[in-house]
Amino acid sequence: MAASRSPLSRLFTVLLAGLLAGLALAVAALPGNLLLGLATRSAIGSYAALPDSLRTPATPQRSYLYANDGKTLITTFYDVNRTDVALADIAPVMRQAIVAAEDRRFYSHGGADLRGLARALVANVKGGETEQGGSTLTMQYVRNVLKTDPTRTAEERAAATDPTIGRKIQEIRYASALEQSLGKDEILNRYLNIAYFGSGAYGIAAASQKYFGKPPAQLTLAESALLAGLVQSPDAYSPIDGDSDAALARRSYVLDSMADTGAITAAQAAQAKAEPLTLHPTAQPNGCTAVAQGHDDWGYFCDYLRRWWVTQPAFGATVPEREQALRAGGYTVVTSLDPQVQATAQQQATKVYGYDNKRALPIAAVQPGTGQVLAMAVNRHYSLADNPAGQANYPNTVNPLISGGASVDGYQAGSTFKLFTMLAALESGRTLSTGFDAPAKLPTRYAAEGPGSCDGHWCPANANPDWMDGYRMMWDGFGRSVNTYFVWLAEQVGQDKVVEMAQRLGITFRADTDAAFAKNDAANWGSFTLGVAATTPLDLANAYATVAAEGTYCTPVPVISVTDAKGAKVPVGQPSCKRVLDADVARAAADAARCPVGQQSPYGQCNGGTATGVNDILDGRPVAGKTGSSEENATETFVGFTPQVAVAGIAANPDDPTDSVGSAVQAKVIDAVARVIATAVKGQPEKAFVAPSRELAGEPRRPVERAPVVPDRRSDRDDPRSLLQRWLDRRG
């Protein structure tokens, strides 16, 4: 390989020349195999004795992330831009070009070309502007492996290129052992997959993509000659980052060499030389902030996958090892991201709020029965770019606004949490027909002072007394979102049972204050049923997906399959599901959840809903769901589900929970979520909900007890503490 000669390398050359001076004089007369035998008489001995990295290369390779179709590229991860390919996937002219450029006698020597080595030594002793290395492709392969082997220390990797006699002899020994056990084509394939071609491209697959935007199987003669010429001095010859004239001159040399070896004719060489330098530089995306152009919304899903990845022991014993595996393991990851569902979710999120709006609508879609995450959208760019002055996290942010984590606790989801109270009640033996004469305002046993209290006790109110008050059962209590009915029901069941139910269905308490309530005082968390705990669209969608799957909870997962660099399936990503509810209990909850969206229970007990327009958007297809408004409409939420998909969206200000989004946006949130559902089920067969048993439905009856009525037409207050104080508590 050509390079400027340092004093140390000149000394090495002289010493090695002295050692092999006699060989140099006899090179022309002695057979090559005899010379090789003399040089390797004290060789390493056997292939089995080689370092593991030479027998089983551990070269870093980039990992690919695809959408659920296995074709749509989301992004790649790498420290070194390299992907191994089979020799059959490399154009024959590329194979011929690299042999002609670097090692014409490749197919005739035994690993070390003593004739070429001696010739190079003689030339180097005479001096000149450049040093001739005399290394074969096999020796270069050995050097490349040892200097990049991730299992070796930094000192060991550096020693692989030391200009010493010992290192050169070691290369010859290792090359000889490789040649005794591997076929020439295998060695050539390994070399082409590890060689550096400049501009950050390691291996022929990365180089072909980097310079010409195509796979190596499609390389032309001129393109192959150009790439083969780069390996001698990648930085100097790179037509992108180096000298294009030098690259063309080197291309001509390779073409002439190919003609000399008979790989091509002189006419073919001349024709290829005449071709202009035509590049199609293609940058390989690296990481979640470099997702496919025009799809920076995919970054949030990508980030969720990365966070999931580092929790999987299959990729290493520690988090740093798992992160390194993603960047260097050469994995092919088929994710659960559905491009069509994602596109609709992103379109709907940005339709409600623009990218430059401080308020956000994060949306998540989950598949019941598998936990596969189909979409994660929000009106933000997943980007590290700076935001305009005064704008904290918009339009650019990499915070997990949809899935939660890091500094994101989540958002209050209001009455969507009534689902957990209903499930706990059904599980306790109560029926859907459980009745209560719901008052406008309900005094409870929980001590409280200030607004929302009655004589020192917390008194939640109905938001719309004229429509909500009166005798209710679970069907219409859920359909009309009657606060006082569900607070009463939670008291009957036990607040701790309701909190446990939410946790069972995957609700994670990320806020310290919420976690403390759940752990230490769940039985007295009276307002829990009204959705005062912070949650995320992903947690909420998956909780409702458990009901859609008739009581089977599946851990959210962002992948369908993971394949390693050798094509073997990695045992991760399979649905991890378990039954957490009796199927009949889940069916009963789904039956009541038909009421809010304008559909009817098989028992005919729905008589009003808060999101009746969903039925029209789904064109009568079986669907269920629930709205949620937090205190003073700080957030507005809707969760909808069919047996095939569950989708949740929460309108909020991620940076300031005291900035109420207002009740007017609720209709837009409902519409957005419903349209995501419509896209997700498009083309799928219509699937009906299974009706619950008569035993769990019960029989409608008149109430036998009445609660004291405290008239109050104010909107429901979900917590005796102010929202601002809760936010301050949460922030510490």
C-alpha positions, -999 to 999 in steps of 0.1 A, spaced: 0 0 0 14 34 -9 22 59 18 48 85 27 78 67 43 86 75 79 122 70 93 108 42 114 93 24 85 125 29 65 144 13 93 119 -16 93 124 -21 56 162 -21 59 161 -47 87 136 -69 70 156 -66 37 187 -78 55 168 -107 69 155 -117 35 183 -104 12 193 -139 2 157 -147 -6 155 -117 -28 185 -128 -49 169 -163 -54 133 -152 -59 134 -155 -97 149 -190 -96 131 -207 -67 94 -219 -69 71 -197 -49 58 -226 -28 93 -235 -17 100 -199 -7 67 -199 13 77 -231 30 110 -216 40 94 -185 54 66 -204 73 86 -234 85 80 -220 121 45 -209 113 16 -209 137 9 -244 128 -28 -248 124 -60 -229 117 -73 -239 151 -45 -221 168 -53 -188 151 -69 -160 172 -107 -163 174 -111 -131 155 -94 -146 124 -113 -178 125 -146 -162 133 -144 -125 124 -161 -101 148 -160 -71 125 -183 -43 136 -214 -40 113 -242 -16 112 -277 -27 123 -308 -20 102 -342 -10 114 -372 -16 91 -409 -10 94 -432 -40 98 -432 -47 60 -395 -56 63 -386 -33 35 -392 3 46 -359 15 61 -363 35 93 -327 41 101 -294 23 108 -271 22 138 -233 20 136 -199 30 150 -183 17 118 -203 19 85 -201 -17 74 -224 -45 64 -211 -79 53 -224 -94 21 -219 -128 4 -194 -130 -25 -223 -139 -48 -238 -104 -40 -207 -86 -53 -203 -79 -90 -176 -102 -106 -158 -72 -120 -154 -59 -85 -138 -91 -74 -115 -90 -104 -107 -54 -99 -96 -58 -62 -73 -87 -72 -58 -68 -100 -52 -37 -79 -39 -53 -47 -27 -89 -54 -24 -102 -90 -10 -135 -78 -37 -140 -52 -50 -172 -67 -15 -188 -70 3 -180 -37 -2 -196 -4 -9 -166 17 25 -147 15 38 -139 -20 75 -141 -14 83 -130 -49 62 -99 -45 76 -93 -10 112 -96 -21 105 -74 -50 90 -47 -27 119 -50 -3 145 -45 -30 126 -14 -43 123 0 -8 160 -5 -1 168 14 -32 146 42 -19 119 63 -35 90 86 -29 67 58 -17 71 25 1 60 -7 -14 45 -31 12 44 -64 -7 14 -76 14 -10 -100 -2 -48 -97 1 -46 -124 28 -20 -105 48 -39 -73 45 -70 -91 57 -51 -104 87 -39 -68 95 -74 -53 91 -90 -79 114 -64 -75 141 -65 -37 141 -103 -36 143 -110 -66 165 -133 -53 193 -122 -81 216 -86 -70 217 -72 -41 238 -64 -8 222 -26 -16 226 -31 -49 208 -50 -33 180 -24 -6 176 4 -33 175 -13 -48 144 1 -20 123 35 -16 140 64 -13 115 83 -42 130 99 -74 117 80 -95 142 46 -81 131 54 -88 94 64 -123 101 33 -128 123 12 -117 93 29 -142 71 23 -170 96 -14 -161 101 -19 -157 64 -4 -191 57 -26 -208 83 -57 -192 69 -48 -203 33 -44 -238 45 -80 -240 58 -101 -214 39 -108 -213 2 -95 -183 -19 -131 -171 -25 -138 -171 13 -107 -150 20 -115 -126 -9 -151 -123 5 -138 -115 40 -113 -90 26 -139 -71 6 -161 -70 37 -135 -54 59 -114 -32 37 -116 6 42 -127 25 11 -126 60 25 -153 86 34 -163 64 64 -172 34 43 -159 0 56 -165 -30 33 -177 -31 -2 -214 -29 6 -210 4 25 -186 17 -2 -209 9 -31 -238 26 -13 -217 56 -2 -202 64 -36 -228 52 -60 -260 47 -41 -264 10 -51 -257 -25 -38 -224 -40 -48 -240 -66 -71 -249 -37 -95 -214 -21 -98 -201 -15 -133 -165 -20 -145 -156 16 -141 -172 19 -107 -155 -13 -95 -121 -1 -107 -126 32 -89 -135 15 -56 -106 -11 -59 -82 18 -64 -92 35 -32 -80 9 -7 -43 17 -13 -48 52 1 -85 58 10 -82 93 23 -60 106 -5 -79 90 -33 -115 94 -21 -134 114 -48 -157 127 -21 -133 138 6 -100 136 -12 -86 142 -47 -110 132 -76 -81 135 -102 -60 111 -81 -90 88 -79 -94 88 -117 -56 82 -122 -58 53 -98 -89 40 -116 -69 39 -148 -41 20 -131 -65 -7 -119 -81 -10 -154 -47 -14 -170 -39 -40 -144 -71 -59 -151 -63 -59 -188 -27 -72 -180 -42 -101 -160 -67 -110 -187 -97 -102 -166 -108 -77 -193 -97 -67 -227 -77 -36 -236 -107 -22 -254 -129 -26 -223 -103 -9 -202 -101 20 -227 -139 23 -227 -141 24 -189 -113 49 -187 -133 73 -209 -163 72 -186 -167 104 -166 -166 103 -129 -203 100 -119 -210 98 -82 -243 94 -63 -231 100 -28 -256 85 -3 -253 92 34 -262 62 56 -285 73 84 -270 67 118 -293 67 149 -328 80 157 -321 116 148 -312 105 112 -343 86 102 -354 85 66 -358 119 50 -392 135 56 -400 110 84 -384 126 115 -416 116 134 -404 80 132 -376 91 156 -399 88 186 -406 51 178 -369 46 170 -360 60 204 -386 38 221 -370 8 204 -336 18 215 -348 21 251 -364 -13 248 -332 -28 233 -310 -19 262 -333 -38 286 -328 -71 267 -302 -95 281 -299 -112 247 -278 -83 235 -253 -83 264 -250 -84 302 -249 -46 307 -265 -16 292 -232 -4 275 -228 -39 260 -263 -38 246 -258 -4 232 -226 -15 215 -244 -45 201 -269 -23 184 -242 -2 169 -218 -30 159 -237 -63 158 -251 -62 123 -286 -69 133 -316 -68 110 -346 -55 130 -381 -57 116 -401 -34 139 -438 -33 146 -441 2 131 -469 4 105 -461 32 81 -497 38 71 -510 39 107 -480 61 116 -487 85 87 -523 89 98 -514 94 134 -488 121 125 -512 138 102 -539 139 128 -516 150 156 -504 180 135 -539 187 124 -550 194 160 -518 213 169 -491 225 145 -454 218 151 -449 253 165 -476 250 191 -466 247 227 -494 222 232 -491 187 219 -512 157 210 -491 125 215 -508 95 200 -500 58 204 -514 27 187 -511 -8 200 -522 -42 187 -543 -62 212 -531 -98 218 -494 -91 208 -485 -57 224 -469 -47 192 -466 -9 190 -480 2 156 -475 40 158 -461 68 180 -468 103 168 -468 138 181 -466 173 167 -429 176 172 -398 170 152 -376 144 167 -345 165 165 -316 179 184 -319 212 165 -322 244 186 -356 258 192 -365 295 189 -359 316 220 -386 310 246 -397 277 232 -386 249 254 -395 217 236 -410 227 203 -409 223 175 -378 201 182 -373 177 210 -361 141 217 -380 137 249 -402 106 250 -435 125 249 -455 95 238 -440 66 258 -427 84 289 -394 80 307 -364 102 314 -380 136 325 -415 128 311 -439 115 337 -469 118 315 -502 136 317 -535 133 336 -559 112 315 -591 121 334 -621 98 332 -604 72 311 -593 58 344 -629 49 352 -622 18 332 -601 5 361 -628 11 387 -653 -7 365 -630 -37 360 -623 -39 398 -660 -38 405 -668 -65 379 -640 -87 392 -654 -83 428 -687 -98 417 -707 -67 409 -726 -67 376 -730 -41 348 -764 -35 362 -750 -22 395 -771 9 401 -767 41 421 -786 74 422 -758 96 412 -760 131 427 -746 163 413 -720 163 440 -709 135 463 -695 139 498 -669 112 504 -650 100 534 -617 115 522 -606 146 542 -600 177 522 -601 215 525 -607 243 501 -624 241 467 -640 208 460 -647 201 497 -678 197 517 -676 201 554 -639 190 554 -644 162 530 -637 158 493 -668 163 472 -664 155 435 -690 169 411 -705 160 378 -695 182 349 -730 183 334 -755 176 362 -786 179 339 -773 151 317 -753 131 343 -772 131 375 -797 104 384 -799 66 385 -770 51 367 -756 17 360 -722 9 347 -734 12 311 -747 47 312 -724 57 340 -695 50 317 -712 63 286 -721 96 302 -689 97 323 -707 103 356 -680 112 382 -701 107 412 -712 72 401 -676 61 397 -663 77 429 -691 59 447 -683 26 429 -646 30 438 -655 34 474 -676 3 474 -648 -18 458 -618 -2 476 -595 24 460 -565 1 465 -582 -25 443 -587 1 416 -551 12 418 -539 -24 416 -561 -30 386 -545 -1 368 -510 -14 375 -521 -49 365 -530 -35 331 -496 -17 327 -502 18 340 -468 29 353 -465 56 380 -435 76 368 -443 107 390 -428 104 425 -460 116 441 -481 91 422 -458 63 430 -458 72 467 -497 73 467 -498 39 450 -473 23 474 -482 39 507 -518 51 506 -537 36 477 -567 29 499 -572 66 505 -565 78 469 -601 88 464 -596 108 432 -577 80 414 -608 69 395 -610 104 380 -576 101 363 -553 123 384 -523 101 381 -499 109 352 -498 84 324 -488 82 287 -507 75 255 -487 42 252 -496 30 286 -532 40 282 -536 24 248 -520 -8 260 -543 -10 291 -573 -7 269 -558 -32 244 -559 -57 273 -597 -53 275 -599 -56 237 -579 -89 239 -605 -102 264 -582 -99 295 -548 -109 280 -522 -83 288 -492 -81 265 -460 -62 273 -456 -34 247 -430 -44 222 -415 -25 192 -403 -54 171 -416 -84 152 -382 -101 146 -345 -96 152 -319 -114 131 -282 -113 138 -254 -108 113 -252 -145 105 -289 -147 97 -299 -164 129 -331 -153 147 -325 -138 181 -351 -149 207 -365 -115 215 -396 -96 206 -420 -124 207 -453 -114 224 -450 -117 261 -486 -121 272 -505 -133 302 -541 -134 314 -547 -107 339 -585 -106 337 -612 -132 334 -624 -131 298 -660 -124 309 -650 -95 330 -631 -80 301 -660 -86 278 -683 -68 302 -661 -38 304 -659 -37 266 -696 -39 265 -700 -8 286 -673 9 266 -696 7 235 -718 34 251 -694 64 250 -688 60 212 -724 60 201 -729 23 198 -753 -1 217 -747 -29 241 -763 -62 232 -783 -57 264 -796 -23 251 -785 -3 281 -765 25 264 -784 58 265 -759 85 257 -722 90 251 -694 116 251 -679 106 218 -708 94 196 -692 107 164 -667 78 166 -695 54 154 -699 75 122 -662 77 115 -659 39 118 -690 35 97 -707 13 123 -678 -11 127 -677 -25 163 -657 0 184 -654 11 220 -637 38 240 -637 65 266 -631 102 269 -613 119 297 -611 156 308 -588 164 337 -593 192 362 -602 225 345 -596 208 312 -559 209 316 -558 178 294 -582 162 270 -580 124 263 -596 98 241 -589 61 239 -606 40 213 -604 3 205 -616 -25 184 -606 -62 188 -577 -54 164 -562 -21 176 -562 3 205 -553 40 201 -549 67 227 -543 104 224 -538 130 251 -539 168 244 -516 186 269 -488 211 273 -458 189 281 -439 218 296 -466 234 317 -496 213 331 -512 245 344 -518 256 307 -552 241 302 -559 229 267 -596 237 271 -627 216 265 -630 228 228 -602 205 217 -618 173 230 -638 169 198 -607 172 177 -588 146 199 -618 122 195 -618 127 157 -580 122 155 -579 90 174 -610 76 156 -593 82 122 -562 65 133 -583 35 142 -600 36 108 -566 34 91 -554 6 113 -584 -16 106 -588 -8 69 -588 -39 48 -592 -62 79 -623 -83 84 -648 -68 107 -646 -84 141 -673 -81 167 -670 -79 205 -682 -110 223 -711 -102 246 -706 -108 283 -726 -134 301 -761 -128 316 -746 -134 350 -722 -105 347 -746 -83 329 -772 -87 357 -807 -72 356 -815 -35 355 -833 -25 387 -843 6 406 -820 19 433 -823 9 469 -802 37 483 -797 74 476 -768 96 484 -771 131 497 -773 156 469 -752 188 470 -762 209 440 -732 223 422 -729 230 385 -692 235 384 -670 212 363 -657 181 381 -626 187 403 -605 156 403 -582 163 433 -586 185 464 -551 198 457 -546 224 430 -531 212 397 -503 237 401 -494 223 435 -494 188 421 -471 199 394 -448 216 418 -448 185 440 -439 164 411 -410 186 401 -396 185 436 
